[in-house]
Amino acid sequence: MTAALASTHDGTIDAPPSSRVLLALLAVYVLWGSTYYGIAIAVQTLPPILMAGMRFLVAGAVLYGVLRMRGAPAPTRIEWRNALVSGALLFGGGNGFVVLAERTVPSGLTSIVIASTPIVAVIMSLAWGERPRPFEWLGVTLGIVAVAWLCSEGSIVSMLRISPILLFAPISWTLGSFSSRSLKVASGPMGAATQMFAGGAVMIPIALAIGEHVPAVLEWRGVVAWIYLVVFGSLVGFTAYAYLLRNTRPALAMSYAYVNPLVAVLLGTALGGERLPLRALTAGAAVLGSVCLISMGGKR
């Protein structure tokens, strides 16, 4: 869900080596899709908000340090302030609701719900004065019907009743995305570094306030999952995504939105023993179809 953190410009893009593009796509598809299962493992033994807050704080600090050593200018005070607002919404809310929900909701179902974020974005764009195009409205209609059908299945209703906060994750991420566009934040990877760091800095005091603390004994599976989320989910995944944004068309770079839920469902089933109802799988396919329509409708 990092599409909101960077932008590209229109114009001709020189074709980069195909092997690098392929590796970057593979990284974004697999690594970001696998983070749902990684979160599911981590929250079994680690406090969710504290775990996620430390993930983004560390990843943001490392990325910031690397960029500064490579000569990137330091963000201004205003850019840090704006990063605090957008980072709190993107990571504090967008990811915070996910980690809380994944204590009880399967990672595959979580990924399907999060795949509806572009649908929420089109609807909320009305408040920013943007007028969706016909194909976008068609995608929104299909997506709403698919989500409604998904949530009418008995076992899924039970899961979402236990963790209804999952439904707020796409809303928070969308608000953070629009704030990133309307507020001045540092450009490129530095914007991601400041937003991740700020988001983590917001999550940690919240975690401590609600009574979360580092366990006296850390289980190795939770620690390994956390390290994986920091290194591969945040640092490697974002670096690959930033490379795609600089060197390929935006539609190709953002195609991860169609693939991540498939990877999450496959990993949850193969490694986590998750069994999603047939309705969840078919509704998920319809949601991905609606996202595809929205993507097509947004092209000029």
Summary of the structure (lengths in Angstrom):
residues: 300
radius of gyration: 18.4
end to end distance: 23.1
largest distance: 55.3
contacts: 1075
relative contact order: 0.23
helix: 77%
strand: 0%
